[in-house]
Amino acid sequence: MITKATVADVFALSRLINSAYRGESSKKGWTTEANLLEGLRTTKEELTETIQNTKNTILKFTENEQIIGCVLLMEKEQQLYLGMLTVSPELQNSGVGKKLLQQAEIHASGLGLPKIVMTVISVREELIAWYKRNGYADTGAREPFPASDVHIPIANQALEFIVLEKKME
């Protein structure tokens, strides 16, 4: 079941997102960033602020009362920004991510927004290919990757974001 997350979900969301992107547990799935980055993907404080902002929605995918997936949706001008699409590493490749992506598109249409945009680390070729198979296109735009106390690059290559978008019909 896909529903809107609340502040009560922050602890479970934080645990899920960080386990899927970073550290040893993330290596069970194919979307890990553990070979590129150390540190946390997000914090409880960041998630709380995100949920409290009325321009943002975090959708959660719940099964047996456990959050097994989520996606961040942010209204930005005339587009919906999609970020932190997350599926529990043990359940990746089971269709959960695709269902969250479809729900994001329904959300964008419901808001009357003409497109969804996202940024993906450029070296994540498998992930970019997955988004392209799901209708997203490379805009040609690139953005610098922000190193911080949370996102600590460990890859030998310089990291940058590729900007993908999907136009709503």
Buried (B, 14 or more C-beta within 10 A) or exposed (E): EBEEBEEEBBEBBBBBBBBBBBBEBBEBBEBBBBEBBEBBBBBBEBBBEBBEEEEBBBBBBBEEEEBBBBBBBBBEEEBBBBBBBBBBBEBBEEEBBBBBBEBBBEBBBEBEBBBBBBBBBBBBEEBBEBBEEBBBEBEEEEEEBEEEEBBEBEEEEEBEBBBBBBEBE
